[in-house]
Amino acid sequence: MAQTATAPRAIPAIRHTKLLIDNQWVDPVEGGDFETYNPATGEVIARVGAGTAADVDKAVKAARRALESGPWSTMDAADRGRLMYELSDLVERNGAELAALESLNSGKTINDSLGDIEGVVNTLRYYAGWADKIEGKTLPVRGSFLSYTLRQPVGVVGQIIPWNFPLLMLAWKWGPALACGNTVVMKPAEQTPLTALRIADLAIEAGFPAGVLNIINGFGETAGAALVGHPDVDKIAFTGHVDTAKIIQRQAAETLKRTTFELGGKSPNVIFADANLEDAVAGAFHAIYFHGGQCCTAGSRLFVEQKIHKEFVQRLAEKAKTRTLGDPLNPNTEQGPQVSQEQLDKILHYVDLGQKQGAKLLSGGERVGDRGFFVSPTIFDDVKDDMAIARDEIFGPVVSVLPFNGIDEVVERSNNTSYGLAAAIWTKDIDKAHLFAKRVKAGTVWVNCYHVVDTTTPFGGFKMSGQGRENGEAALEHYSEMKTVTVKLG
C-alpha cells in the first residue's frame, strides 16, 4: 500500500482570476465564470472569468494592433530578446510562488513544479538568445539579380495549452513565438488557469507592450473554438488530446490556418535482459509514475524480455508499494493527485476494463483516501497487445507489462500503435540500441534513460502523436514565414 504524506503546507496567494487583454485585467464581456479546484482536496480555490467569442475577438484585435502598429512591430530583435531575458529573471525570482501555485492548481508535487520552473527559465532564455539570430539568406540565382530571403513572423498566434504542465507548456509556446516577433492569444486549460495568469502579470512587469501577450480563460467549446475559428488568427499551436486536435484541424481548414500539434502517446519502454536491472527498474518506475502518469511520453507499455520478466515485475511491484502519495505542497510527497474527478474516473474505468479483459492486476488500481483524486501506482501483468489498457492512452499511473523475445519482435510490437511520441530501450548492447532507435517510429528515443527533455532538443511525434516540433531551432520554423525578395541589378 502506498504511504501518505500529511505535513503542513503553505498555500500561495491567488492574485488574478480575470482575462488579460491589451495588458488590462478585464471581466468577460458576457460576465461568466467557472470554478477551479485543488485536486488534492476536491475543493474550489477560485472562480475564474470564462471568456467567450466576444473576448477572443477583443484579444485578437489587440494582438493584431500590437503586431502591425505598436512598439512591438518596430522593436529591434535584440530588444525583443532583452524583454524575454527580463521575463525569465522575474520568473526565477518568483519561482517559489509560481511553483506553489502550480502544485495547488494542478496537483503536481512541489519538487516537480520547482523543476518545471527551471525549465521555464531555461526555455525563455534559450529563445531570447535566438531573437536576433533568425536570419535569411542570399541566393545565387541566374541572371543579373539579387535574391534573398527574409524570415518574418507568422502573425497573430493562437495557443492552447494542457493541464499537466501548465507553466512549461506556456514557455514552450511563448518562447519561439516571441523570438520570431509574433503576438499571442493563449487559452490555458480550464482545469489549471492560475499560473498562466500570474506569469502574464510578470510579462507586464517585464515591459512587454500592450497586446503582445493576451490570456483568455475558458472552455474548449467556447473560447477555444472561437480562437481556432477566428479569421484574423494566423496559426494555432495546440498541446492536448488527439480527438481535440482533429476538431481543431477541421475547423482551421476553413481559413487555412497553420497548425502544429503535440498530442498523446502510448510509449514503449523496452527492457532487455542484458540491461543494468537496478537502473532499468528505477527508469521504468519513473517512466510511468512521474506526475502520476499524467505525461504524454509516459512509458505505459513496458516490454520486458522473457528471461528477466518475473524478477523485473517483482522488483517493480515492490517499489510501487513504497510510493508516498499526499499533499503536493509537502516536499516529502512523491506522487500527487490526478488533476480532476473526471480523470480519476477514467483511470479507474481502465483498471476495471483491464481486469475484465484478462490482464492480471499485480498492485494498485484503487483510489487512495476519500478526499482529492488520488490513485495508487498500478501494475498489470499478462497483458496482450490488443487489450484496451495496452492500446489506449490512460494518462494515469497504470503500466502494462508485456513480455517479449528478441529485437525484431519488440520493434514490430512497439510500432503496433497509432501513436509515436517517445520510446526507450535499456541494454548494454550499443548496436542493439542504435538499431532500435532507427527502427522504432517515435519522435524521441531514450537509451538507458527516460523523460530526458531539454529546451535545445526538438520534441514532437510521429503518426497521431502530432505534427511539427517544439523546442530547439526546429520550433522557429513553425513561427516564421519565409519571404523571397528579388531585385533587378543594372
KATA-V169754 format. One record per residue. N is the residue number from 0. RES is the residue in three letters. PHI is phi in whole degrees, 0 to 359 (* if undefined). Layout:
# KATA-V169754
<<N;RES;PHI> <N;RES;PHI>>
This chain:
# KATA-V169754
<<0;MET;*> <1;ALA;294> <2;GLN;277> <3;THR;236> <4;ALA;263> <5;THR;226> <6;ALA;295> <7;PRO;300> <8;ARG;222> <9;ALA;254> <10;ILE;271> <11;PRO;285> <12;ALA;284> <13;ILE;253> <14;ARG;269> <15;HIS;225> <16;THR;225> <17;LYS;267> <18;LEU;266> <19;LEU;248> <20;ILE;227> <21;ASP;59> <22;ASN;65> <23;GLN;238> <24;TRP;276> <25;VAL;229> <26;ASP;282> <27;PRO;300> <28;VAL;304> <29;GLU;269> <30;GLY;75> <31;GLY;281> <32;ASP;210> <33;PHE;212> <34;GLU;270> <35;THR;241> <36;TYR;243> <37;ASN;266> <38;PRO;292> <39;ALA;284> <40;THR;236> <41;GLY;80> <42;GLU;271> <43;VAL;288> <44;ILE;250> <45;ALA;192> <46;ARG;252> <47;VAL;242> <48;GLY;302> <49;ALA;255> <50;GLY;285> <51;THR;229> <52;ALA;302> <53;ALA;296> <54;ASP;289> <55;VAL;300> <56;ASP;298> <57;LYS;298> <58;ALA;293> <59;VAL;295> <60;LYS;297> <61;ALA;296> <62;ALA;295> <63;ARG;293> <64;ARG;298> <65;ALA;297> <66;LEU;291> <67;GLU;253> <68;SER;222> <69;GLY;275> <70;PRO;299> <71;TRP;298> <72;SER;292> <73;THR;246> <74;MET;291> <75;ASP;298> <76;ALA;303> <77;ALA;296> <78;ASP;284> <79;ARG;299> <80;GLY;299> <81;ARG;298> <82;LEU;297> <83;MET;293> <84;TYR;297> <85;GLU;297> <86;LEU;296> <87;SER;297> <88;ASP;295> <89;LEU;293> <90;VAL;298> <91;GLU;297> <92;ARG;291> <93;ASN;257> <94;GLY;299> <95;ALA;297> <96;GLU;295> <97;LEU;298> <98;ALA;295> <99;ALA;296> <100;LEU;294> <101;GLU;297> <102;SER;294> <103;LEU;299> <104;ASN;270> <105;SER;249> <106;GLY;86> <107;LYS;293> <108;THR;297> <109;ILE;298> <110;ASN;294> <111;ASP;292> <112;SER;296> <113;LEU;296> <114;GLY;296> <115;ASP;295> <116;ILE;300> <117;GLU;301> <118;GLY;296> <119;VAL;298> <120;VAL;299> <121;ASN;298> <122;THR;294> <123;LEU;297> <124;ARG;289> <125;TYR;300> <126;TYR;283> <127;ALA;301> <128;GLY;293> <129;TRP;281> <130;ALA;308> <131;ASP;256> <132;LYS;233> <133;ILE;270> <134;GLU;241> <135;GLY;265> <136;LYS;223> <137;THR;266> <138;LEU;240> <139;PRO;278> <140;VAL;282> <141;ARG;286> <142;GLY;89> <143;SER;270> <144;PHE;221> <145;LEU;251> <146;SER;243> <147;TYR;213> <148;THR;246> <149;LEU;244> <150;ARG;253> <151;GLN;236> <152;PRO;297> <153;VAL;297> <154;GLY;138> <155;VAL;275> <156;VAL;248> <157;GLY;266> <158;GLN;232> <159;ILE;237> <160;ILE;246> <161;PRO;267> <162;TRP;266> <163;ASN;276> <164;PHE;225> <165;PRO;303> <166;LEU;289> <167;LEU;293> <168;MET;293> <169;LEU;300> <170;ALA;294> <171;TRP;300> <172;LYS;275> <173;TRP;295> <174;GLY;308> <175;PRO;292> <176;ALA;297> <177;LEU;288> <178;ALA;302> <179;CYS;275> <180;GLY;93> <181;ASN;284> <182;THR;246> <183;VAL;229> <184;VAL;240> <185;MET;248> <186;LYS;248> <187;PRO;289> <188;ALA;298> <189;GLU;296> <190;GLN;286> <191;THR;221> <192;PRO;273> <193;LEU;290> <194;THR;286> <195;ALA;297> <196;LEU;293> <197;ARG;291> <198;ILE;287> <199;ALA;294> <200;ASP;298> <201;LEU;293> <202;ALA;294> <203;ILE;296> <204;GLU;299> <205;ALA;291> <206;GLY;109> <207;PHE;296> <208;PRO;296> <209;ALA;303> <210;GLY;91> <211;VAL;290> <212;LEU;234> <213;ASN;231> <214;ILE;238> <215;ILE;243> <216;ASN;289> <217;GLY;151> <218;PHE;260> <219;GLY;299> <220;GLU;292> <221;THR;248> <222;ALA;295> <223;GLY;297> <224;ALA;296> <225;ALA;294> <226;LEU;293> <227;VAL;294> <228;GLY;275> <229;HIS;294> <230;PRO;291> <231;ASP;257> <232;VAL;263> <233;ASP;269> <234;LYS;207> <235;ILE;240> <236;ALA;245> <237;PHE;229> <238;THR;239> <239;GLY;166> <240;HIS;277> <241;VAL;299> <242;ASP;295> <243;THR;293> <244;ALA;299> <245;LYS;296> <246;ILE;297> <247;ILE;299> <248;GLN;296> <249;ARG;297> <250;GLN;290> <251;ALA;293> <252;ALA;298> <253;GLU;299> <254;THR;243> <255;LEU;51> <256;LYS;295> <257;ARG;290> <258;THR;224> <259;THR;228> <260;PHE;228> <261;GLU;244> <262;LEU;245> <263;GLY;271> <264;GLY;200> <265;LYS;223> <266;SER;287> <267;PRO;280> <268;ASN;242> <269;VAL;253> <270;ILE;248> <271;PHE;269> <272;ALA;297> <273;ASP;273> <274;ALA;287> <275;ASN;291> <276;LEU;297> <277;GLU;297> <278;ASP;296> <279;ALA;293> <280;VAL;296> <281;ALA;298> <282;GLY;293> <283;ALA;294> <284;PHE;297> <285;HIS;295> <286;ALA;300> <287;ILE;257> <288;TYR;263> <289;PHE;304> <290;HIS;53> <291;GLY;61> <292;GLY;76> <293;GLN;272> <294;CYS;217> <295;CYS;294> <296;THR;264> <297;ALA;309> <298;GLY;279> <299;SER;276> <300;ARG;253> <301;LEU;259> <302;PHE;272> <303;VAL;239> <304;GLU;300> <305;GLN;307> <306;LYS;301> <307;ILE;243> <308;HIS;306> <309;LYS;298> <310;GLU;296> <311;PHE;297> <312;VAL;297> <313;GLN;298> <314;ARG;297> <315;LEU;295> <316;ALA;294> <317;GLU;296> <318;LYS;293> <319;ALA;298> <320;LYS;293> <321;THR;267> <322;ARG;296> <323;THR;262> <324;LEU;260> <325;GLY;159> <326;ASP;304> <327;PRO;294> <328;LEU;276> <329;ASN;273> <330;PRO;296> <331;ASN;278> <332;THR;288> <333;GLU;259> <334;GLN;216> <335;GLY;270> <336;PRO;280> <337;GLN;289> <338;VAL;286> <339;SER;202> <340;GLN;299> <341;GLU;300> <342;GLN;290> <343;LEU;301> <344;ASP;296> <345;LYS;297> <346;ILE;296> <347;LEU;294> <348;HIS;298> <349;TYR;291> <350;VAL;299> <351;ASP;295> <352;LEU;295> <353;GLY;301> <354;GLN;291> <355;LYS;295> <356;GLN;273> <357;GLY;105> <358;ALA;286> <359;LYS;261> <360;LEU;280> <361;LEU;273> <362;SER;201> <363;GLY;73> <364;GLY;80> <365;GLU;220> <366;ARG;287> <367;VAL;252> <368;GLY;78> <369;ASP;245> <370;ARG;235> <371;GLY;77> <372;PHE;238> <373;PHE;265> <374;VAL;231> <375;SER;288> <376;PRO;304> <377;THR;240> <378;ILE;233> <379;PHE;250> <380;ASP;246> <381;ASP;56> <382;VAL;269> <383;LYS;257> <384;ASP;300> <385;ASP;267> <386;MET;287> <387;ALA;301> <388;ILE;292> <389;ALA;265> <390;ARG;248> <391;ASP;267> <392;GLU;281> <393;ILE;279> <394;PHE;61> <395;GLY;202> <396;PRO;279> <397;VAL;231> <398;VAL;243> <399;SER;254> <400;VAL;266> <401;LEU;232> <402;PRO;293> <403;PHE;211> <404;ASN;226> <405;GLY;93> <406;ILE;292> <407;ASP;297> <408;GLU;298> <409;VAL;287> <410;VAL;294> <411;GLU;299> <412;ARG;288> <413;SER;299> <414;ASN;277> <415;ASN;277> <416;THR;202> <417;SER;280> <418;TYR;262> <419;GLY;190> <420;LEU;272> <421;ALA;213> <422;ALA;201> <423;ALA;214> <424;ILE;224> <425;TRP;241> <426;THR;195> <427;LYS;265> <428;ASP;267> <429;ILE;293> <430;ASP;296> <431;LYS;297> <432;ALA;298> <433;HIS;293> <434;LEU;297> <435;PHE;299> <436;ALA;301> <437;LYS;287> <438;ARG;268> <439;VAL;285> <440;LYS;265> <441;ALA;207> <442;GLY;286> <443;THR;227> <444;VAL;233> <445;TRP;254> <446;VAL;243> <447;ASN;57> <448;CYS;196> <449;TYR;204> <450;HIS;59> <451;VAL;268> <452;VAL;232> <453;ASP;236> <454;THR;304> <455;THR;279> <456;THR;259> <457;PRO;301> <458;PHE;226> <459;GLY;173> <460;GLY;231> <461;PHE;273> <462;LYS;49> <463;MET;275> <464;SER;270> <465;GLY;139> <466;GLN;222> <467;GLY;88> <468;ARG;225> <469;GLU;250> <470;ASN;72> <471;GLY;66> <472;GLU;298> <473;ALA;302> <474;ALA;295> <475;LEU;297> <476;GLU;297> <477;HIS;276> <478;TYR;245> <479;SER;220> <480;GLU;250> <481;MET;259> <482;LYS;242> <483;THR;260> <484;VAL;241> <485;THR;234> <486;VAL;242> <487;LYS;285> <488;LEU;255> <489;GLY;79>>
